[in-house]
């Protein structure tokens, strides 16, 4: 008999990353760096990084509903920051790119 629910837990980004780490841990996540190179790591490593960062954010006092803004010239850590902020439920991540402009 159906109980009217399709899933036994909420569909969260963190749940998707946990699933990918568990069943596809060695599958590569590939991104291009600002410098033009290629950076590769697995889903298991991505989950590990996100968990570490989420714990660090909690220790700094980030809590449910807080906004987290980050800045970095490299896109690879941005993925870990975004996943980590989502592990804290409704905390969000914004990416601010800083570029230098030549002085006149």
C-alpha positions, 0 to 999 in steps of 0.5 A: 500500500502506498503511503502517499510519499515518493521519498523517505527523505527530502531532496537536497543538494547535499543528499545528491552529493552524498549519493554520488560520493557513495556510489560514484566516488571515483567518478571525476568532477572536471572543471576548467581553472581561470588560468585555462588548466583542467582540475579533476577530483572525484565525488568522494573528495568533493563531499569530504571537502564540503563537509569540512568546510560546512563544519568550519562555517558552523564553528564560525557561527553560520546558522540556518538562514544565514547568507554566505558570500565568498570570493576567490579567483579560482572556480574549483573551491567555489563548488566546494563552498556552494555545496558546503553552504547547502549542507547548512540547509538554507544558507546560500552562497554567492560568488563575487569575482574580483578583477584588477583594473589598470590604473590611469 
